[in-house]
Amino acid sequence: MVVDRSMLFKGQVKKAAARAAEIGNQLARIMPNMGGPREDRRQLLSSVVHSVLQYGAPSWDHKLEIVPVNVRTLNRAQRRVLLRCACAYRTVSETATNVIASTLPADLLAKEREAVFDRRRAPVAPTAGNDPRTNTMEAWHERWS
């Protein structure tokens, strides 16, 4: 984790995005865009990159609303690997790659991880309307509309 003086986690997000892009590029070299590995293997590569992007998300997610540059940095790094997962060309938009690859945007995944973390630490039993995945899907749907 990179903690900067302002506690906005810009350094952490930038470092994680650079590392995820590096890993994505290394994996993309061994995997052709058209044809190549099956979808399950492409999803495995995507999950590796998402793990790198989301490292420590419960600690820095609350700063994403304050620093929109971090959101763009995360989603830009995610888009590159989703292009490979969807066998899409580089002209496909960021939101379209999320839909085609059926993957939530990276910033919403970070919020979901924070909600799951908070839910696990809460002393109160979870209620039916407090499901993090449902809330994330609603937020993604609102973003689309």
N, C-alpha and C positions, 0 to 999 in steps of 0.2 A: 504494500500500500504506500502511496505517495501522498503525504499530507503537507499541503502548502500553508504558508503563513495566514492566508485569508480564510482558510477552512472551506473553500469552495470546491475542492477536489478537481480542479482543472488539470493538474499534473497527472493525477491518477487516471482520469478519463482519457487524456491524450496518450499516456503510456499504454494503457490497456488497448486502446484502438490501434495504436501502432503495432503492438505485439500481435493482436488478432489479425491485422492485415498481413503481417509477416507470415504468420502460421497459415493463413488462408492462401497466400501466394505460393508457399512451399507445397501445400497440398494440391493446389490447382495445377502445378507443374506436372504432377504425376497423374492427373485426371483430365482427360480431354473434355472440352465443352460439349461437343455433340457426340452422342453415343457413349462409350466408356462405361463406368460403373453403374450398377443398379441404383434405384432411388434410395434404398435403405443405407447404402454406403455413403451416398451423398448427404443424407440426413445425419449420419455419424460425424462427418466432417463439419457439418453445420453446428452440431452440438459441441464440438471441441472449441470452435471459435466463440460460440455463445458463452461457454464456461469461462474463457479468458476475458471476454467483455464484461461479464457480470460479476467478476471477482470482487467481493466486498460490497456488493450492491446495497445491503441493508444499512451500511454506514454512510454512503454518499448519495443515495437516491433522493433524499429530501432536498438536496441542493440543485436538482435538475430544473426545478421550476424557477429558481433564481438565476441560473446560468443557462440560457438557451443554446449557447455554443456547445455545451456538453451533450445536449440532446442530438444536435446535428452531427457531432463527431461520432457518437455511438451508432446512430442510424446509418451514417455513411460507411462505417466499417462493416456493419451488418449487411448492407446492400451488396457489397462485393462478394461475400460468400453465398448469399442467396441467389445471385446471378448464376453461380456455378450449380447450386442445388436445383434450380429451375431450368437449367440448360438454356438460359436466356442470353440475349445480346446486351451489350452495354447501354443501348439506347432505351431499355425498359426502365420505367420510373421506379423510385424507391417504394412507393406504396403498392405498385403493381407486383413487385418482386415479393413483398410480404404476403400478398394474397395468393399468388401463384404457388409459392413455397409453403403456404398455410402456416406462416410463422408470425407471431406478434412482433411489433416494432420493439427494438432493444430498450427504449426508455420505458415502455409499458411493462416489459418483462422485469426490469429493475424494480419498478413500483410493486409488481406482484411479489417479487422475492422479499421486499421489505414487509409487505403485508403478511406473508406467510411467516416470516421471522417474528414479527410482532404478535401474531396470533399464537405461535408456539410458546411465547414467553408470557402471554396474558394469563392471569390466574382464573379468569372467568371462562366458562365453557363456551365454545363458539356457537353462534346462532345460525339459522338457515339462511338469512339474508346477508350474512357477513362472509360469504365465500370469496376468496381473493380472485379465483379464475373468472367467476361470474362478473365481478366488478371490472376486471381487466377487459373482458370481452365487451362489456357495455361501453367502456371508455374508448375502445377501438372502434366500435360502431358509431359513437358520437363523433369521433374524428372523421369518419367517412361521410357522415351526413352533414 
